[in-house]
Amino acid sequence: MTTHRPYVPWPHPVLRTPAAQIDAVTDEVRAIWDEMVLAMENMPGVGLAAPQLGIGLALAVVDASEARGQAVRMANPQVLHASATLRDHEEGSPNLPGVWARISRPRAVTVRFLNAEGVTEERDFVGLWATSVQHQIDHLAGKMFFDRLGRMKRDILLRKARKL
């Protein structure tokens, strides 16, 4: 596959709708993950959630590795534990291009998800990996990164985005 479906532009309803849970990892799910990895690499970015491509399923991919090619494929990811220590990172989204915001999130998280083999896995993510996983889980809940900002900062960011 050399192409992927387009990123849906904000404020598309799929970006505000909680994603449907996956019952089993099928060939169709694996094909969606492959398309998502391609879309993530084309950004380039460190993660992508299925709703960003207009797919209302609880699927995410994350690859914060230096070398790339280390994508973790997740279905139904949920945070089980989060560190008290926070980490700031400039976050953005291909669904709202051209704007970024500094977001504070837990520095480390333990996440439970169905992996590419369809097996429930628990994994610890730290640093940029943890930030990206949490960003994708927000997408799966119908939230955008700017929802974590105060109202004034969020309004300024959205006004700036409209002008672009």
C-alpha positions in Angstrom: 0.0 0.0 0.0 1.4 3.4 -1.0 -1.5 5.6 -0.1 -3.9 6.1 2.7 -7.3 7.8 3.1 -7.1 11.5 4.0 -6.9 12.9 7.5 -10.4 14.1 8.3 -10.4 17.9 9.0 -11.5 19.3 12.3 -14.4 19.6 13.3 -15.5 16.4 11.6 -18.0 14.5 13.9 -15.9 11.3 13.9 -13.2 13.3 15.9 -15.8 14.0 18.6 -17.4 10.5 18.8 -16.0 7.8 21.1 -14.6 5.0 18.9 -16.3 1.6 18.9 -14.4 -1.2 20.7 -12.9 -4.1 18.7 -14.1 -7.6 19.5 -11.3 -9.4 17.7 -8.2 -8.7 15.7 -9.1 -9.7 12.1 -7.4 -9.3 8.7 -9.6 -6.2 8.2 -8.2 -4.7 11.5 -4.6 -5.6 10.5 -5.2 -3.8 7.1 -6.4 -0.7 8.9 -3.4 -0.7 11.2 -1.1 -1.0 8.1 -2.8 2.0 6.5 -2.5 3.9 9.8 1.2 3.2 10.1 1.6 4.5 6.5 -0.4 7.7 7.4 1.7 8.2 10.6 5.0 7.8 8.7 3.7 10.2 5.9 3.0 13.0 8.5 5.6 12.3 9.9 4.3 11.7 13.4 4.7 9.5 16.4 1.2 8.1 16.6 -2.2 7.9 14.9 -5.7 6.9 16.0 -8.2 5.4 13.5 -10.8 8.3 13.9 -8.1 10.7 12.4 -8.7 8.8 9.1 -12.4 8.8 9.6 -12.6 5.3 11.0 -14.7 5.1 14.1 -12.9 2.1 15.7 -10.7 2.0 18.8 -7.4 1.4 17.0 -4.2 3.2 17.5 -0.6 3.0 16.4 2.4 4.5 18.1 6.1 4.7 17.1 8.3 7.2 19.0 11.5 5.3 18.2 14.5 7.0 16.7 15.0 4.4 13.9 11.3 4.1 13.1 9.7 0.8 12.1 8.9 0.0 15.7 5.1 0.7 15.6 3.0 -0.7 18.4 -0.5 -1.6 17.1 -3.2 -1.3 19.7 -6.9 -2.1 19.8 -9.0 -0.8 22.7 -6.1 0.8 24.6 -6.8 2.0 28.1 -4.5 3.5 30.7 -4.3 1.3 33.8 -1.7 3.4 35.7 -0.2 6.9 35.2 2.8 8.4 36.9 2.4 11.4 39.1 5.3 13.0 37.4 4.2 15.1 34.4 6.0 15.8 31.1 5.4 18.8 28.8 5.4 18.3 25.0 4.3 20.4 22.0 1.4 18.5 20.5 -0.4 18.9 17.2 -2.7 17.0 14.9 -2.9 16.5 11.1 -6.7 17.0 11.6 -6.0 20.7 12.6 -2.7 21.5 10.8 -0.5 24.4 11.6 -1.3 24.8 15.3 0.5 23.3 18.3 0.1 23.6 22.1 2.3 22.6 25.1 0.4 19.9 26.9 1.3 18.3 30.3 0.6 14.6 30.6 1.9 11.8 32.9 5.5 11.0 32.0 4.8 7.2 32.2 1.7 5.1 31.7 0.8 1.4 31.8 -1.6 0.6 29.0 -3.7 -2.5 28.4 -4.7 -3.3 24.8 -5.2 -6.1 22.3 -2.0 -6.4 20.3 -1.5 -7.4 16.6 -1.9 -11.1 17.5 -5.2 -10.4 19.2 -3.8 -11.1 22.7 -4.4 -8.8 25.7 -1.1 -7.1 26.6 0.0 -4.7 29.3 2.9 -2.5 28.5 4.7 0.4 30.1 5.4 3.5 28.0 7.7 6.4 29.0 8.5 9.8 27.7 7.4 10.6 24.1 6.0 7.0 23.8 3.7 7.8 26.8 2.7 11.2 25.5 1.8 9.7 22.1 -0.2 6.8 23.6 -2.2 9.2 25.8 -2.8 11.5 22.8 -4.2 8.6 20.8 -6.4 7.4 23.6 -7.8 10.9 23.8 -8.7 10.7 20.1 -10.4 7.3 20.7 -12.5 9.0 23.4 -13.5 11.8 21.0 -11.1 14.4 22.5 -8.5 16.5 20.8 -5.2 17.7 22.3 -6.6 21.3 22.7 -9.4 20.0 24.9 -6.6 19.8 27.6 -6.0 23.6 27.4 -7.8 26.2 29.4 -10.7 27.9 27.6 -8.8 31.1 26.6 -5.8 29.2 25.2 -8.1 26.8 23.4 -10.1 29.7 21.8 -6.9 31.4 20.7 -5.6 28.2 19.1 -8.9 27.5 17.3 -9.1 31.1 16.0 -5.5 30.8 14.7 -6.3 27.4 13.1 -9.4 28.9 11.3 -7.2 31.6 9.7 -4.7 29.1 8.3 
